[in-house]
Amino acid sequence: MFKRIALFSLVLVTTLALMVMALPSAVHAEDPTATPAPTATAVVVDAGTGATKLVYWNGLTGGDGSVMQKMVEQFAKDNPDISVHVESYPWDVMFQKLTASFVVRTPGRIRAAHPGHPAICFAGRSA
């Protein structure tokens, strides 16, 4: 029985010692010269100079975003009394922004999103 307790204690102490020795290297494992990951920022476009201002949120950041930008610019040109402020985010950021805006009841009035996304379910209650 004494041998079992001694062996268990030795294994336990050795495991704890290895964990304590590994802790400083895990805490300082980051490369100080590494470039931090970029954070997503919105692509913001203002089109038109009209007094009626529209804010349009979307997740169109690729080729579809440049097509949408041209459409918005054409819309503003065809409707000189309207100006459009477009905020384009990566979809994951867009859905976080959208969800948060519904919670505090300040969603943009014009937005593009995938139907069926949970954030869209709040649209009827916030509009």
N, CA, C and O atoms as CSV, one atom per row, in Angstrom:
chain,resi,resn,atom,element,x,y,z
A,1,MET,N,N,0.825,-1.190,0.000
A,1,MET,CA,C,0.000,0.000,0.000
A,1,MET,C,C,0.869,1.253,0.000
A,1,MET,O,O,0.583,2.231,-0.692
A,2,PHE,N,N,1.963,1.197,0.815
A,2,PHE,CA,C,2.866,2.339,0.896
A,2,PHE,C,C,3.501,2.625,-0.469
A,2,PHE,O,O,3.697,3.783,-0.837
A,3,LYS,N,N,3.819,1.562,-1.214
A,3,LYS,CA,C,4.429,1.743,-2.534
A,3,LYS,C,C,3.464,2.445,-3.487
A,3,LYS,O,O,3.876,3.301,-4.271
A,4,ARG,N,N,2.190,2.088,-3.420
A,4,ARG,CA,C,1.194,2.730,-4.278
A,4,ARG,C,C,1.061,4.216,-3.952
A,4,ARG,O,O,1.021,5.049,-4.858
A,5,ILE,N,N,0.993,4.546,-2.688
A,5,ILE,CA,C,0.871,5.954,-2.285
A,5,ILE,C,C,2.128,6.718,-2.690
A,5,ILE,O,O,2.036,7.845,-3.178
A,6,ALA,N,N,3.288,6.122,-2.495
A,6,ALA,CA,C,4.543,6.773,-2.864
A,6,ALA,C,C,4.608,6.974,-4.375
A,6,ALA,O,O,5.023,8.039,-4.834
A,7,LEU,N,N,4.208,5.977,-5.151
A,7,LEU,CA,C,4.225,6.078,-6.612
A,7,LEU,C,C,3.219,7.129,-7.082
A,7,LEU,O,O,3.527,7.927,-7.967
A,8,PHE,N,N,2.021,7.134,-6.497
A,8,PHE,CA,C,1.011,8.136,-6.857
A,8,PHE,C,C,1.516,9.538,-6.533
A,8,PHE,O,O,1.356,10.457,-7.335
A,9,SER,N,N,2.126,9.704,-5.356
A,9,SER,CA,C,2.654,11.013,-4.959
A,9,SER,C,C,3.757,11.461,-5.905
A,9,SER,O,O,3.819,12.633,-6.275
A,10,LEU,N,N,4.625,10.540,-6.299
A,10,LEU,CA,C,5.713,10.869,-7.223
A,10,LEU,C,C,5.149,11.306,-8.584
A,10,LEU,O,O,5.623,12.283,-9.164
A,11,VAL,N,N,4.163,10.603,-9.082
A,11,VAL,CA,C,3.533,10.953,-10.359
A,11,VAL,C,C,2.838,12.305,-10.251
A,11,VAL,O,O,2.935,13.126,-11.163
A,12,LEU,N,N,2.145,12.541,-9.155
A,12,LEU,CA,C,1.444,13.798,-8.945
A,12,LEU,C,C,2.420,14.972,-8.862
A,12,LEU,O,O,2.202,16.000,-9.504
A,13,VAL,N,N,3.480,14.834,-8.089
A,13,VAL,CA,C,4.468,15.901,-7.941
A,13,VAL,C,C,5.167,16.162,-9.274
A,13,VAL,O,O,5.389,17.318,-9.633
A,14,THR,N,N,5.511,15.125,-9.998
A,14,THR,CA,C,6.170,15.280,-11.296
A,14,THR,C,C,5.249,15.992,-12.283
A,14,THR,O,O,5.697,16.875,-13.014
A,15,THR,N,N,3.980,15.625,-12.314
A,15,THR,CA,C,3.014,16.268,-13.212
A,15,THR,C,C,2.862,17.740,-12.867
A,15,THR,O,O,2.874,18.590,-13.758
A,16,LEU,N,N,2.721,18.048,-11.588
A,16,LEU,CA,C,2.605,19.441,-11.171
A,16,LEU,C,C,3.864,20.232,-11.506
A,16,LEU,O,O,3.775,21.380,-11.941
A,17,ALA,N,N,5.021,19.638,-11.311
A,17,ALA,CA,C,6.277,20.326,-11.621
A,17,ALA,C,C,6.380,20.619,-13.112
A,17,ALA,O,O,6.806,21.708,-13.496
A,18,LEU,N,N,6.002,19.674,-13.948
A,18,LEU,CA,C,6.028,19.890,-15.398
A,18,LEU,C,C,5.035,20.979,-15.808
A,18,LEU,O,O,5.325,21.783,-16.695
A,19,MET,N,N,3.878,21.006,-15.171
A,19,MET,CA,C,2.897,22.030,-15.490
A,19,MET,C,C,3.410,23.419,-15.107
A,19,MET,O,O,3.242,24.377,-15.862
A,20,VAL,N,N,4.029,23.523,-13.945
A,20,VAL,CA,C,4.553,24.806,-13.496
A,20,VAL,C,C,5.697,25.262,-14.395
A,20,VAL,O,O,5.807,26.450,-14.695
A,21,MET,N,N,6.541,24.346,-14.824
A,21,MET,CA,C,7.659,24.709,-15.705
A,21,MET,C,C,7.154,25.125,-17.084
A,21,MET,O,O,7.762,25.981,-17.727
A,22,ALA,N,N,6.068,24.543,-17.543
A,22,ALA,CA,C,5.536,24.872,-18.868
A,22,ALA,C,C,4.773,26.187,-18.864
A,22,ALA,O,O,4.619,26.801,-19.920
A,23,LEU,N,N,4.295,26.634,-17.724
A,23,LEU,CA,C,3.491,27.842,-17.637
A,23,LEU,C,C,4.207,29.091,-18.142
A,23,LEU,O,O,3.625,29.805,-18.959
A,24,PRO,N,N,5.421,29.401,-17.714
A,24,PRO,CA,C,6.065,30.613,-18.224
A,24,PRO,C,C,6.261,30.607,-19.731
A,24,PRO,O,O,6.116,31.647,-20.373
A,25,SER,N,N,6.587,29.466,-20.303
A,25,SER,CA,C,6.775,29.432,-21.747
A,25,SER,C,C,5.447,29.585,-22.477
A,25,SER,O,O,5.413,30.143,-23.573
A,26,ALA,N,N,4.365,29.108,-21.901
A,26,ALA,CA,C,3.056,29.282,-22.528
A,26,ALA,C,C,2.606,30.733,-22.444
A,26,ALA,O,O,1.983,31.246,-23.373
A,27,VAL,N,N,2.919,31.394,-21.338
A,27,VAL,CA,C,2.524,32.786,-21.172
A,27,VAL,C,C,3.297,33.679,-22.136
A,27,VAL,O,O,2.739,34.639,-22.667
A,28,HIS,N,N,4.561,33.379,-22.367
A,28,HIS,CA,C,5.415,34.203,-23.215
A,28,HIS,C,C,5.635,33.582,-24.593
A,28,HIS,O,O,6.636,33.869,-25.248
A,29,ALA,N,N,4.718,32.743,-25.032
A,29,ALA,CA,C,4.894,32.046,-26.296
A,29,ALA,C,C,4.669,32.941,-27.511
A,29,ALA,O,O,5.035,32.562,-28.624
A,30,GLU,N,N,4.074,34.118,-27.325
A,30,GLU,CA,C,3.809,35.000,-28.453
A,30,GLU,C,C,5.100,35.553,-29.023
A,30,GLU,O,O,6.029,35.886,-28.288
A,31,ASP,N,N,5.143,35.644,-30.320
A,31,ASP,CA,C,6.288,36.213,-31.008
A,31,ASP,C,C,6.170,37.731,-30.957
A,31,ASP,O,O,5.219,38.290,-31.503
A,32,PRO,N,N,7.125,38.415,-30.306
A,32,PRO,CA,C,7.002,39.871,-30.186
A,32,PRO,C,C,7.121,40.605,-31.516
A,32,PRO,O,O,6.736,41.770,-31.617
A,33,THR,N,N,7.642,39.943,-32.519
A,33,THR,CA,C,7.779,40.586,-33.829
A,33,THR,C,C,6.613,40.284,-34.745
A,33,THR,O,O,6.558,40.781,-35.870
A,34,ALA,N,N,5.675,39.470,-34.271
A,34,ALA,CA,C,4.537,39.100,-35.107
A,34,ALA,C,C,3.617,40.302,-35.319
A,34,ALA,O,O,3.421,41.121,-34.420
A,35,THR,N,N,3.066,40.388,-36.506
A,35,THR,CA,C,2.121,41.442,-36.827
A,35,THR,C,C,0.753,41.055,-36.282
A,35,THR,O,O,0.287,39.943,-36.530
A,36,PRO,N,N,0.100,41.954,-35.541
A,36,PRO,CA,C,-1.228,41.603,-35.020
A,36,PRO,C,C,-2.223,41.406,-36.151
A,36,PRO,O,O,-2.094,41.994,-37.225
A,37,ALA,N,N,-3.209,40.575,-35.892
A,37,ALA,CA,C,-4.246,40.318,-36.895
A,37,ALA,C,C,-5.035,41.600,-37.150
A,37,ALA,O,O,-5.361,42.328,-36.213
A,38,PRO,N,N,-5.338,41.872,-38.404
A,38,PRO,CA,C,-6.094,43.097,-38.700
A,38,PRO,C,C,-7.530,42.974,-38.204
A,38,PRO,O,O,-8.096,41.881,-38.159
A,39,THR,N,N,-8.096,44.089,-37.842
A,39,THR,CA,C,-9.500,44.110,-37.458
A,39,THR,C,C,-10.307,44.620,-38.643
A,39,THR,O,O,-9.842,45.445,-39.429
A,40,ALA,N,N,-11.496,44.120,-38.747
A,40,ALA,CA,C,-12.349,44.508,-39.876
A,40,ALA,C,C,-12.834,45.936,-39.706
A,40,ALA,O,O,-13.360,46.303,-38.655
A,41,THR,N,N,-12.659,46.718,-40.718
A,41,THR,CA,C,-13.186,48.075,-40.713
A,41,THR,C,C,-14.167,48.203,-41.871
A,41,THR,O,O,-14.075,47.494,-42.873
A,42,ALA,N,N,-15.079,49.096,-41.710
A,42,ALA,CA,C,-16.105,49.280,-42.724
A,42,ALA,C,C,-15.539,49.995,-43.937
A,42,ALA,O,O,-14.654,50.843,-43.827
A,43,VAL,N,N,-16.070,49.634,-45.096
A,43,VAL,CA,C,-15.832,50.402,-46.301
A,43,VAL,C,C,-16.990,51.383,-46.361
A,43,VAL,O,O,-18.147,50.984,-46.491
A,44,VAL,N,N,-16.673,52.665,-46.265
A,44,VAL,CA,C,-17.722,53.684,-46.198
A,44,VAL,C,C,-17.695,54.500,-47.480
A,44,VAL,O,O,-16.642,54.970,-47.911
A,45,VAL,N,N,-18.857,54.659,-48.076
A,45,VAL,CA,C,-19.003,55.448,-49.299
A,45,VAL,C,C,-20.172,56.399,-49.100
A,45,VAL,O,O,-21.247,55.998,-48.655
A,46,ASP,N,N,-19.952,57.647,-49.431
A,46,ASP,CA,C,-21.039,58.627,-49.419
A,46,ASP,C,C,-21.315,59.022,-50.858
A,46,ASP,O,O,-20.405,59.422,-51.583
A,47,ALA,N,N,-22.558,58.912,-51.266
A,47,ALA,CA,C,-22.953,59.261,-52.629
A,47,ALA,C,C,-24.071,60.287,-52.583
A,47,ALA,O,O,-25.035,60.136,-51.832
A,48,GLY,N,N,-23.938,61.318,-53.379
A,48,GLY,CA,C,-24.971,62.339,-53.458
A,48,GLY,C,C,-24.821,63.400,-52.386
A,48,GLY,O,O,-24.085,63.240,-51.412
A,49,THR,N,N,-25.546,64.490,-52.599
A,49,THR,CA,C,-25.486,65.613,-51.660
A,49,THR,C,C,-26.878,66.074,-51.251
A,49,THR,O,O,-27.031,67.168,-50.707
A,50,GLY,N,N,-27.885,65.263,-51.505
A,50,GLY,CA,C,-29.265,65.658,-51.201
A,50,GLY,C,C,-29.540,65.796,-49.718
A,50,GLY,O,O,-28.810,65.267,-48.879
A,51,ALA,N,N,-30.606,66.515,-49.412
A,51,ALA,CA,C,-30.984,66.758,-48.026
A,51,ALA,C,C,-31.548,65.510,-47.347
A,51,ALA,O,O,-31.393,65.333,-46.139
A,52,THR,N,N,-32.200,64.650,-48.122
A,52,THR,CA,C,-32.721,63.402,-47.563
A,52,THR,C,C,-31.573,62.404,-47.513
A,52,THR,O,O,-31.006,62.042,-48.543
A,53,LYS,N,N,-31.239,61.968,-46.313
A,53,LYS,CA,C,-30.077,61.093,-46.131
A,53,LYS,C,C,-30.524,59.670,-45.815
A,53,LYS,O,O,-31.344,59.445,-44.925
A,54,LEU,N,N,-29.973,58.719,-46.557
A,54,LEU,CA,C,-30.225,57.301,-46.329
A,54,LEU,C,C,-28.938,56.650,-45.840
A,54,LEU,O,O,-27.848,56.990,-46.302
A,55,VAL,N,N,-29.065,55.719,-44.911
A,55,VAL,CA,C,-27.929,54.930,-44.446
A,55,VAL,C,C,-28.197,53.487,-44.842
A,55,VAL,O,O,-29.255,52.932,-44.545
A,56,TYR,N,N,-27.216,52.886,-45.523
A,56,TYR,CA,C,-27.380,51.529,-46.055
A,56,TYR,C,C,-26.245,50.663,-45.555
A,56,TYR,O,O,-25.083,50.918,-45.871
A,57,TRP,N,N,-26.571,49.625,-44.767
A,57,TRP,CA,C,-25.588,48.667,-44.263
A,57,TRP,C,C,-25.636,47.420,-45.131
A,57,TRP,O,O,-26.711,46.984,-45.542
A,58,ASN,N,N,-24.468,46.846,-45.409
A,58,ASN,CA,C,-24.430,45.584,-46.144
A,58,ASN,C,C,-23.134,44.847,-45.873
A,58,ASN,O,O,-22.208,45.383,-45.265
A,59,GLY,N,N,-23.085,43.618,-46.332
A,59,GLY,CA,C,-21.901,42.780,-46.193
A,59,GLY,C,C,-21.236,42.520,-47.532
A,59,GLY,O,O,-20.535,41.523,-47.705
A,60,LEU,N,N,-21.456,43.403,-48.459
A,60,LEU,CA,C,-20.952,43.224,-49.825
A,60,LEU,C,C,-19.555,43.836,-49.928
A,60,LEU,O,O,-19.410,45.008,-50.276
A,61,THR,N,N,-18.535,43.044,-49.627
A,61,THR,CA,C,-17.171,43.568,-49.597
A,61,THR,C,C,-16.306,43.077,-50.750
A,61,THR,O,O,-15.178,43.544,-50.912
A,62,GLY,N,N,-16.796,42.170,-51.534
A,62,GLY,CA,C,-16.013,41.659,-52.656
A,62,GLY,C,C,-16.401,42.352,-53.943
A,62,GLY,O,O,-16.678,43.552,-53.948
A,63,GLY,N,N,-16.423,41.612,-55.030
A,63,GLY,CA,C,-16.818,42.160,-56.318
A,63,GLY,C,C,-18.240,42.666,-56.316
A,63,GLY,O,O,-18.565,43.638,-56.997
A,64,ASP,N,N,-19.090,42.005,-55.548
A,64,ASP,CA,C,-20.474,42.469,-55.452
A,64,ASP,C,C,-20.555,43.835,-54.786
A,64,ASP,O,O,-21.481,44.600,-55.057
A,65,GLY,N,N,-19.599,44.153,-53.917
A,65,GLY,CA,C,-19.567,45.454,-53.271
A,65,GLY,C,C,-19.279,46.586,-54.239
A,65,GLY,O,O,-19.872,47.660,-54.143
A,66,SER,N,N,-18.365,46.345,-55.174
A,66,SER,CA,C,-18.072,47.401,-56.153
A,66,SER,C,C,-19.248,47.613,-57.099
A,66,SER,O,O,-19.505,48.737,-57.529
A,67,VAL,N,N,-19.966,46.537,-57.424
A,67,VAL,CA,C,-21.165,46.670,-58.251
A,67,VAL,C,C,-22.232,47.458,-57.486
A,67,VAL,O,O,-22.882,48.336,-58.053
A,68,MET,N,N,-22.410,47.141,-56.191
A,68,MET,CA,C,-23.387,47.861,-55.387
A,68,MET,C,C,-23.017,49.339,-55.273
A,68,MET,O,O,-23.886,50.209,-55.322
A,69,GLN,N,N,-21.733,49.612,-55.122
A,69,GLN,CA,C,-21.289,51.004,-55.022
A,69,GLN,C,C,-21.662,51.783,-56.287
A,69,GLN,O,O,-22.123,52.921,-56.201
A,70,LYS,N,N,-21.467,51.180,-57.442
A,70,LYS,CA,C,-21.837,51.836,-58.700
A,70,LYS,C,C,-23.349,52.056,-58.780
A,70,LYS,O,O,-23.810,53.089,-59.267
A,71,MET,N,N,-24.116,51.070,-58.296
A,71,MET,CA,C,-25.572,51.217,-58.306
A,71,MET,C,C,-26.016,52.357,-57.393
A,71,MET,O,O,-26.906,53.130,-57.747
A,72,VAL,N,N,-25.395,52.459,-56.217
A,72,VAL,CA,C,-25.741,53.532,-55.279
A,72,VAL,C,C,-25.364,54.888,-55.863
A,72,VAL,O,O,-26.125,55.849,-55.754
A,73,GLU,N,N,-24.191,54.964,-56.481
A,73,GLU,CA,C,-23.777,56.228,-57.093
A,73,GLU,C,C,-24.739,56.638,-58.210
A,73,GLU,O,O,-25.068,57.816,-58.351
A,74,GLN,N,N,-25.185,55.669,-58.997
A,74,GLN,CA,C,-26.145,55.974,-60.058
A,74,GLN,C,C,-27.479,56.411,-59.465
A,74,GLN,O,O,-28.110,57.340,-59.968
A,75,PHE,N,N,-27.906,55.744,-58.400
A,75,PHE,CA,C,-29.146,56.118,-57.717
A,75,PHE,C,C,-29.065,57.560,-57.217
A,75,PHE,O,O,-30.002,58.337,-57.400
A,76,ALA,N,N,-27.948,57.913,-56.589
A,76,ALA,CA,C,-27.780,59.274,-56.067
A,76,ALA,C,C,-27.750,60.292,-57.205
A,76,ALA,O,O,-28.259,61.403,-57.058
A,77,LYS,N,N,-27.160,59.921,-58.324
A,77,LYS,CA,C,-27.110,60.812,-59.490
A,77,LYS,C,C,-28.525,61.015,-60.057
A,77,LYS,O,O,-28.894,62.126,-60.438
A,78,ASP,N,N,-29.306,59.937,-60.106
A,78,ASP,CA,C,-30.670,60.010,-60.633
A,78,ASP,C,C,-31.643,60.686,-59.664
A,78,ASP,O,O,-32.717,61.129,-60.072
A,79,ASN,N,N,-31.273,60.766,-58.400
A,79,ASN,CA,C,-32.131,61.350,-57.362
A,79,ASN,C,C,-31.326,62.402,-56.595
A,79,ASN,O,O,-30.873,62.133,-55.482
A,80,PRO,N,N,-31.143,63.580,-57.164
A,80,PRO,CA,C,-30.260,64.582,-56.553
A,80,PRO,C,C,-30.726,65.094,-55.194
A,80,PRO,O,O,-29.944,65.715,-54.474
A,81,ASP,N,N,-31.962,64.851,-54.836
A,81,ASP,CA,C,-32.447,65.288,-53.530
A,81,ASP,C,C,-32.131,64.279,-52.422
A,81,ASP,O,O,-32.470,64.506,-51.261
A,82,ILE,N,N,-31.478,63.157,-52.782
A,82,ILE,CA,C,-31.167,62.098,-51.818
A,82,ILE,C,C,-29.658,61.878,-51.775
A,82,ILE,O,O,-28.991,61.876,-52.810
A,83,SER,N,N,-29.128,61.693,-50.568
A,83,SER,CA,C,-27.738,61.276,-50.405
A,83,SER,C,C,-27.744,59.920,-49.688
A,83,SER,O,O,-28.614,59.653,-48.860
A,84,VAL,N,N,-26.776,59.081,-50.011
A,84,VAL,CA,C,-26.726,57.731,-49.453
A,84,VAL,C,C,-25.371,57.527,-48.776
A,84,VAL,O,O,-24.322,57.763,-49.374
A,85,HIS,N,N,-25.412,57.090,-47.537
A,85,HIS,CA,C,-24.212,56.737,-46.775
A,85,HIS,C,C,-24.190,55.212,-46.708
A,85,HIS,O,O,-25.062,54.606,-46.084
A,86,VAL,N,N,-23.206,54.594,-47.344
A,86,VAL,CA,C,-23.111,53.132,-47.419
A,86,VAL,C,C,-22.009,52.653,-46.491
A,86,VAL,O,O,-20.890,53.165,-46.537
A,87,GLU,N,N,-22.318,51.671,-45.649
A,87,GLU,CA,C,-21.328,51.033,-44.782
A,87,GLU,C,C,-21.286,49.550,-45.127
A,87,GLU,O,O,-22.259,48.829,-44.907
A,88,SER,N,N,-20.152,49.094,-45.671
A,88,SER,CA,C,-19.988,47.690,-46.045
A,88,SER,C,C,-19.007,47.031,-45.084
A,88,SER,O,O,-17.901,47.529,-44.875
A,89,TYR,N,N,-19.418,45.910,-44.502
A,89,TYR,CA,C,-18.611,45.167,-43.542
A,89,TYR,C,C,-18.485,43.729,-44.022
A,89,TYR,O,O,-19.322,43.274,-44.802
A,90,PRO,N,N,-17.453,42.990,-43.577
A,90,PRO,CA,C,-17.478,41.541,-43.796
A,90,PRO,C,C,-18.741,40.992,-43.131
A,90,PRO,O,O,-19.203,41.533,-42.127
A,91,TRP,N,N,-19.294,39.923,-43.689
A,91,TRP,CA,C,-20.589,39.432,-43.209
A,91,TRP,C,C,-20.597,39.135,-41.716
A,91,TRP,O,O,-21.581,39.441,-41.043
A,92,ASP,N,N,-19.527,38.546,-41.176
A,92,ASP,CA,C,-19.549,38.223,-39.746
A,92,ASP,C,C,-19.658,39.494,-38.896
A,92,ASP,O,O,-20.371,39.510,-37.893
A,93,VAL,N,N,-18.962,40.544,-39.293
A,93,VAL,CA,C,-19.046,41.822,-38.581
A,93,VAL,C,C,-20.421,42.447,-38.797
A,93,VAL,O,O,-21.017,43.002,-37.873
A,94,MET,N,N,-20.910,42.348,-40.016
A,94,MET,CA,C,-22.215,42.920,-40.347
A,94,MET,C,C,-23.318,42.309,-39.474
A,94,MET,O,O,-24.164,43.028,-38.942
A,95,PHE,N,N,-23.302,40.989,-39.331
A,95,PHE,CA,C,-24.340,40.336,-38.539
A,95,PHE,C,C,-24.211,40.675,-37.054
A,95,PHE,O,O,-25.223,40.782,-36.362
A,96,GLN,N,N,-22.985,40.846,-36.552
A,96,GLN,CA,C,-22.816,41.275,-35.161
A,96,GLN,C,C,-23.377,42.685,-34.972
A,96,GLN,O,O,-24.089,42.957,-34.005
A,97,LYS,N,N,-23.046,43.574,-35.905
A,97,LYS,CA,C,-23.548,44.949,-35.844
A,97,LYS,C,C,-25.074,44.961,-35.935
A,97,LYS,O,O,-25.746,45.676,-35.192
A,98,LEU,N,N,-25.603,44.170,-36.842
A,98,LEU,CA,C,-27.040,44.115,-37.038
A,98,LEU,C,C,-27.753,43.590,-35.789
A,98,LEU,O,O,-28.749,44.162,-35.346
A,99,THR,N,N,-27.239,42.514,-35.237
A,99,THR,CA,C,-27.838,41.940,-34.029
A,99,THR,C,C,-27.797,42.951,-32.882
A,99,THR,O,O,-28.798,43.153,-32.195
A,100,ALA,N,N,-26.650,43.579,-32.677
A,100,ALA,CA,C,-26.528,44.562,-31.599
A,100,ALA,C,C,-27.467,45.746,-31.823
A,100,ALA,O,O,-28.048,46.266,-30.871
A,101,SER,N,N,-27.615,46.170,-33.069
A,101,SER,CA,C,-28.479,47.318,-33.348
A,101,SER,C,C,-29.947,47.000,-33.082
A,101,SER,O,O,-30.704,47.881,-32.676
A,102,PHE,N,N,-30.358,45.753,-33.306
A,102,PHE,CA,C,-31.739,45.376,-33.004
A,102,PHE,C,C,-31.972,45.328,-31.499
A,102,PHE,O,O,-33.047,45.684,-31.017
A,103,VAL,N,N,-30.959,44.888,-30.763
A,103,VAL,CA,C,-31.103,44.812,-29.308
A,103,VAL,C,C,-31.335,46.201,-28.721
A,103,VAL,O,O,-32.173,46.369,-27.835
A,104,VAL,N,N,-30.599,47.197,-29.210
A,104,VAL,CA,C,-30.755,48.558,-28.686
A,104,VAL,C,C,-31.738,49.381,-29.509
A,104,VAL,O,O,-31.908,50.579,-29.280
A,105,ARG,N,N,-32.376,48.728,-30.459
A,105,ARG,CA,C,-33.420,49.332,-31.295
A,105,ARG,C,C,-32.941,50.545,-32.098
A,105,ARG,O,O,-33.617,51.572,-32.163
A,106,THR,N,N,-31.745,50.399,-32.714
A,106,THR,CA,C,-31.229,51.455,-33.587
A,106,THR,C,C,-30.728,50.889,-34.906
A,106,THR,O,O,-29.658,51.283,-35.371
A,107,PRO,N,N,-31.471,49.977,-35.523
A,107,PRO,CA,C,-30.972,49.409,-36.780
A,107,PRO,C,C,-31.058,50.420,-37.911
A,107,PRO,O,O,-31.904,51.314,-37.904
A,108,GLY,N,N,-30.169,50.263,-38.879
A,108,GLY,CA,C,-30.276,51.074,-40.082
A,108,GLY,C,C,-31.582,50.739,-40.780
A,108,GLY,O,O,-32.043,49.600,-40.709
A,109,ARG,N,N,-32.173,51.693,-41.441
A,109,ARG,CA,C,-33.452,51.454,-42.105
A,109,ARG,C,C,-33.286,50.671,-43.398
A,109,ARG,O,O,-34.213,49.988,-43.835
A,110,ILE,N,N,-32.123,50.764,-44.007
A,110,ILE,CA,C,-31.880,50.008,-45.240
A,110,ILE,C,C,-30.691,49.105,-44.968
A,110,ILE,O,O,-29.623,49.577,-44.577
A,111,ARG,N,N,-30.873,47.806,-45.173
A,111,ARG,CA,C,-29.794,46.869,-44.896
A,111,ARG,C,C,-29.926,45.650,-45.790
A,111,ARG,O,O,-31.031,45.245,-46.153
A,112,ALA,N,N,-28.811,45.083,-46.131
A,112,ALA,CA,C,-28.800,43.839,-46.895
A,112,ALA,C,C,-28.314,42.744,-45.971
A,112,ALA,O,O,-27.303,42.908,-45.288
A,113,ALA,N,N,-29.019,41.635,-45.942
A,113,ALA,CA,C,-28.620,40.510,-45.112
A,113,ALA,C,C,-29.253,39.247,-45.669
A,113,ALA,O,O,-30.183,39.302,-46.474
A,114,HIS,N,N,-28.741,38.124,-45.233
A,114,HIS,CA,C,-29.288,36.848,-45.684
A,114,HIS,C,C,-30.600,36.566,-44.971
A,114,HIS,O,O,-30.660,36.649,-43.745
A,115,PRO,N,N,-31.655,36.235,-45.716
A,115,PRO,CA,C,-32.899,35.852,-45.032
A,115,PRO,C,C,-32.635,34.590,-44.218
A,115,PRO,O,O,-31.879,33.717,-44.646
A,116,GLY,N,N,-33.233,34.496,-43.088
A,116,GLY,CA,C,-33.040,33.329,-42.245
A,116,GLY,C,C,-31.963,33.516,-41.206
A,116,GLY,O,O,-31.849,32.693,-40.297
A,117,HIS,N,N,-31.157,34.581,-41.303
A,117,HIS,CA,C,-30.172,34.825,-40.251
A,117,HIS,C,C,-30.940,35.259,-39.008
A,117,HIS,O,O,-31.904,36.016,-39.120
A,118,PRO,N,N,-30.531,34.794,-37.815
A,118,PRO,CA,C,-31.281,35.126,-36.601
A,118,PRO,C,C,-31.508,36.621,-36.398
A,118,PRO,O,O,-32.546,37.014,-35.865
A,119,ALA,N,N,-30.570,37.453,-36.807
A,119,ALA,CA,C,-30.733,38.897,-36.614
A,119,ALA,C,C,-31.928,39.431,-37.392
A,119,ALA,O,O,-32.555,40.403,-36.971
A,120,ILE,N,N,-32.246,38.814,-38.509
A,120,ILE,CA,C,-33.340,39.284,-39.350
A,120,ILE,C,C,-34.687,39.035,-38.677
A,120,ILE,O,O,-35.656,39.740,-38.960
A,121,CYS,N,N,-34.760,38.050,-37.800
A,121,CYS,CA,C,-36.016,37.742,-37.122
A,121,CYS,C,C,-36.521,38.906,-36.300
A,121,CYS,O,O,-37.722,39.007,-36.047
A,122,PHE,N,N,-35.619,39.800,-35.870
A,122,PHE,CA,C,-36.018,40.951,-35.074
A,122,PHE,C,C,-36.530,42.107,-35.929
A,122,PHE,O,O,-37.069,43.076,-35.394
A,123,ALA,N,N,-36.371,42.019,-37.228
A,123,ALA,CA,C,-36.668,43.161,-38.112
A,123,ALA,C,C,-38.098,43.652,-37.964
A,123,ALA,O,O,-38.337,44.860,-37.965
A,124,GLY,N,N,-39.034,42.757,-37.840
A,124,GLY,CA,C,-40.418,43.169,-37.734
A,124,GLY,C,C,-40.722,43.943,-36.466
A,124,GLY,O,O,-41.603,44.803,-36.462
A,125,ARG,N,N,-40.007,43.651,-35.389
A,125,ARG,CA,C,-40.258,44.325,-34.125
A,125,ARG,C,C,-39.539,45.656,-34.012
A,125,ARG,O,O,-39.907,46.482,-33.176
A,126,SER,N,N,-38.515,45.886,-34.839
A,126,SER,CA,C,-37.719,47.089,-34.656
A,126,SER,C,C,-38.031,48.167,-35.686
A,126,SER,O,O,-37.703,49.336,-35.482
A,127,ALA,N,N,-38.654,47.787,-36.776
A,127,ALA,CA,C,-38.856,48.747,-37.861
A,127,ALA,C,C,-39.964,49.716,-37.559
A,127,ALA,O,O,-40.259,50.590,-38.375
